[in-house]
Each structure stands twice: as structure tokens, then as C-alpha cells.
């Protein structure tokens, strides 16, 4: 895994900070570079209890069992937090940080090569076409999974490249066929007002690709709207 030692060190420090914030019943918002920050998030959740994860992202389900092209934690983050992988998937012997059946993946592009495997392992996969057809229904489906009485709450992971590249080009790997800001807001808002919502991270936005910062402003506006009703 590239930069494994550095990612591990950062994940341990992030987990410690998040544990404190969650224990105080505050709502953390983590701004990250790439999706490898999910390792620290997942570790904090696992140390605290049993939590669900709603992932607005590509599937990021590559792991040594299904690909020879492993080595980039950002593209393997969902696999890692659900226990698939090496050192970063099993810090302190706590694999998995989040159970596959407690994960909802929202917005991967249709035809992801690992979608069937993820679904077979228990992940609820709702692709971008499904969201576009009825975003309010997708929100309800995600809520249904997170209402499991055995869960202590749930975390939201938002990789902004889940948004269509024409609307959000300020990312390192833009792809067509993603969500609109409106559909994302429709799904996100009822989740963040849930009393079971405990925090959110935002990744992949690249300000170097946004010289006038207008795309960053749209992300900020989305978060303000989505989090307005969130209560510690």
C-alpha cells in the first residue's frame, strides 16, 4: 500500500480526535484529501460502538481478493473499512470497522465491476441512475438500513466526485454520469437531520482545479443546507 505508514499514523490521530468529539455528542465534519481518511473514521466508529456508513462515492471496493491493481487506499477505502485488505483494514485487530450489512453505497456509476461482489457481501448499492430516478426514495432506503436497532448511529462519507463531472470538475478523476447537486441534496438532507447521524467527511475536492473557487462555494452551500438541521 502506497504511503501506508503515513496513512496509518494519520488514521490513528484522526480516530482519537473523532472519538472525543463523538463521545461529547458533537457532530464532526472532516475535510480530507482523498478517501483514505475513511480508515481513521472507521477506526473511531469501531472503537466507539457499532455504526453504519452511508457512502456517497464510487464503490471503492478494490482489494487483494478481486484485483492485482491494489495499492492506493483512496480507491480501496470501502473495502478497507469493511475488513478487506491488509494492515489498514485491521488496525488494533478491529477488522471490520463497519459491517458490510451496515453500509449503503449511494451514487456509484452503473456497471461498476465490483458492484455484484459488494452487494453479495451485504452492501446496499444504489447507483447514480437509481438516485436520478427517485432521490427521495433512495434517502428512505438508506434510512431504513440505518434504523437497525443494533446500530449506535451512522456516518456519512461524501466524495464530491460522486457529482457529475460537468457540474463538479474540480476533482482529480472526474467522471460523467454522476449526481446533480439537487439530487445529492435531496438524499443528504433527511439523513443529516436524523438523530442517529453522528458525523460527515468530505473528500476529493481539489482547489487547484477551481481557480475562482466557485465549485468549492457550491460544496459549502450544499453542506450548510444539509447540516442546518443536524443536532448534536
Buried (B, 14 or more C-beta within 10 A) or exposed (E): BEBBEEBBEBBBEBBEEBBEBBEEEEBBBBEBEBBBBBBBBBBBBBBBEBBBBBBBBBBBBBBBEBBEEBBBBBBBBBBBBBBBBEEBBBBEEBBBBBBBEBBBBBBBBEEBEBBEBBBEBEBBBBBBEBBBEEBEBBBEBBBEBBEBEEBEBBBBBBBBBBBBBEBBBBBEEBBEBBBBBEBBBBBBBBBBBBEBBBBBBBBBBBEEEBEEEEBBEBBEEBBEBBBEEBEE
